[in-house]
Amino acid sequence: MTTQVSIPAAIDVEELSISFPLYHGNARSLKKTVLSTVTGRMAADSRNRVVVEALRGIDLKLRPGDRLALVGGNGAGKTTLLRALAGIYEPVAGRMRVQGSLNALLDPNLGMNPELTGRENIVLRGLFFGLDKQAIAGLAEDVAAFAELTDFLDLPVRIYSSGMIVRLGFALATAVRPQVLLMDEWFLAGDAAFMEKARVRLENLVRGVEILVLSSHMADVVQQWCTRAIWMDQGRIRADGPPDEVLEQYLGHPVRVPPAT
């Protein structure tokens, strides 16, 4: 596993807001309906378009050693916040700064060109991380051994099965150790045989990063991996604090503390 080291990692978010326009939502009747819902997430932007307010006034500060879990129901804004921190979504208001090398485990296809072979995608990922020729060769060896794609590694990714894409995507995403790791919980799902060794690799990666931001519905993972949790609801932060306390507020009941491993 390759490690990237530079200046200390940091995340600073102030009053972050993100909205998505509904391009077919300009009919007068629809506007009247959605804008009359005071507690909803619909609004009108400066161009008089109906928009969905995905994130509203998010404040967040993280420093080395922080392990943050994002919890909340589907549509609460967890993945949107991860994608904003990864630079995929641009804020409509507020400020955001992410300092340090970053890796985002958000989508198995993220950063892959389906027309290229698995091996060519490995080289591209190495170039993206600024690795030299020797380091890229080591990266290719590590990913090939872990993904166990054998001869398929030299075939176009577009012919891979969904399971093969997950293997390659997981191996690529976890082969380089960043300072800041953003992760959606899809990385904790998969066929049992593969995930048995994948979880060990992932836990080693998590232990080695300076800052972790994880979106998860799994209470045991939140308790074991994280030092802080944020409960997101309707695009806002509803609670922020120790994982056990936030999980209890979110779930409505105390959560059993898992045994130390």
N, C-alpha and C positions, 0 to 999 in steps of 0.2 A: 504494500500500500504506500503510495507516494504522499508526502506531506508538504503542504505549502505554508511557509511562515513569513510574516512581514510585520507591519505595525499591529499593535493590540486591536482586537476586534471591538466594535461598538455599534449599537443600533439606537438611533434617536428619531422618534416619531412625535410630531406635534400637530394636533388638530387635523389629522389626516381624514379626508373625505374622498370617496370614490363613487361616481354615479355612472350608470349605463343607460343611454337613451333607448327608448322604445320607438323605433323608426316608423312603426305602423300605429303609433298611439296618439296621433294628432287629431283624431275625430273629436268633435265638440262633445258628444255624449260620453265618450271614454274619458276625456279630460275631466269632465264634471264629476264623473263617478270616482275616479282614482284620487283626485285632488281633494275631494270632500272627506276622505278617510284620514282623520287627523292623526291617528296612531299608526298609520301605515308607513310604507317606505317609498311612496310615490311623491314626486314633486315636479315642478317645472323649472327648467334651466334658463339661462340668460337668452337663449334663442327660442324660448317658449315651447320647447319639446318636453314631452312627458319622459321622466327619467326614473329609474329605480335607484334609490340611495343604498348602495351595497355596504358602504362604511360611512360612519358619521362621527366626526370629532374624536378620533382615536389618538390617545397619548400613550407613549411607550418608551421606556429607556432600558437598555440591556447592556451589560458589561461582561468581561471574561468571567467564566464560572457560572453564568446564569443559564438555567435550563427551564424554558418556558413551555407550558402546555396550553393550547387553545382548546377549550371545550365549549359545547353548545349544540343545539339541534341543527339539522340540515337547513342550509340557507341562512345561518346566523352571521356569516361573513368570515369564517375561519380561513377557508381556502383563498378568498379574495385578498385577505390580509397577507397570507403567505406569498401570493403572486405579486402583490404590490412590493413587498420587501425584496422579491427576486428581480424586480424591474420589469415585470411583464405588464402590469397595469400602471398607468400614470395617474397620479392624484389630480382631482379637480380643485382641491383646496388643501391647505396645510403644508407642512414640510416633513421631509424624510431623509435620513442619512444612514447608510449602511457602510461601515468601515471594516476592511479586512477581506481576505479571499472568501468567496461564497460558493456553496453548492446547494442546489435545490432538488430534492427528491419529491417531485410533484406529479410527474407523468412518465410512464415507461418509455414513451416515444420522444420525450423532450430532448432536443438537440440532435436527433438522429435523422439522417437522410435515407429514406427507404430505397432509393435507387442505388445506393452504394452497398458494398458488402459489409458484413459485420466487422471485418478487420479494417477496412477503410474508415468506418465510423469510429473505431478505436483511435486511429491515427488523428482524425479530425478533433476528437475530444482532447487528445494530448496537446495538439497545437493550440487549441482554445485555452488550455491551462498554461501555455507558455513553456511546455516541457521540451527539452532537447532530444536529439535523436536517440540517445542511449536510454533516457527516461521513458520515451514513447515505446521503445522495444520492451522495456520492463513492464510497462502498463499493458501492452498487448499480451504478454505472457501471463500476467496475473488474471486478466479478464478471460482469456481463453481457458485457463485452468478452472476458474470458478464457474463460468457459464456452462461449461461442458457441451459446447455446440459442435465439436469435432469438425467435420468437413463443411458443415453449414456456415462456418465462420467466413468462408471464402465465397459465399453465395449472396446475392442481393437480399437485403433485409425485407423487402416487400413480399418475398415468398415464405417468410417465417410464420409459424403459428403464433397465436397470441401468447402462449406459454414461453416460446423461445424468445419473443420480444421482451417479455418481462425478465427473463434470465439475463439477456444481454443488457437491457436497461439498468437492471439492478447492479450487475457487475461493474458497468461503466460508472454509474452514479456513486458507487461506494469504493472505487479504486483510488481516488484522490482525496486525501484528507484536507478539508478546508478549515478555516477559522470559524466561519459561520455556517451552520447547517440548518436548512429549512426542510421540513419533512411532513408530508401528508401520510395518513396511516395506510394508504394502499400498499406501502412498502412492507407492511406487516401481514399481508395476505398473499396466498399462493398455495401451490400444492405442498402437502406436508413434507414430502421427502426433500424438496428444495429448500423450504423455509427452515428446516431444522438446522442447516448449516448457514443459511442466510441470516438468521437472527443473531447468531454468534458474531458474524462479520459486522452486522449493523450495530450491535452493542459495542464492539471495539471501536467503531467509527464514532459513535456518540460520545464515548469516554474521552476520545482524543481531541474533540473540537472545543473551541473556547466558548461559543454561544450556540445553544440549540433552541429552535422554535418548532414545536411539534403540534400538529392538529390531530386529535385522537378522540375516539369514543371509548377507548379501553381504559378503565379506571386503574387497573393493575399496572399498565405501562406508564400512565401519568404519575402514579405514586413512586414507581421504581426509578424512573429516568429523570423526573423533573423536580426542581426546587421551588417552582412558582407556577401558578395557573391563573388563567384569565377565562372567565365565563362570558362568552359573546352571545348577544341576543339582539335580533333586529338591527344588526350592523353597528351596535354600540357595545361598550364594555359594561357589563352588569356587575361583575365582582372581580377582584384582583387580590391574590394573596397566596398563602401556603396551599399546596395541592389538596390536602385533606379537607380544609375549611371550604375551599371553592367547590370541590366535588360534592360536599354535603349540601351546600346551597343549591347547586345545579340539580342534583338528583333528588333532593328532598329527604335524604336519610344519610346517616353516617356510613362511611365506606371502610371496610375492614382493611387494616394495614397489612400488606403482604409480608411474609417472613423474609428476613435478610438472606441474600444469596452470597 
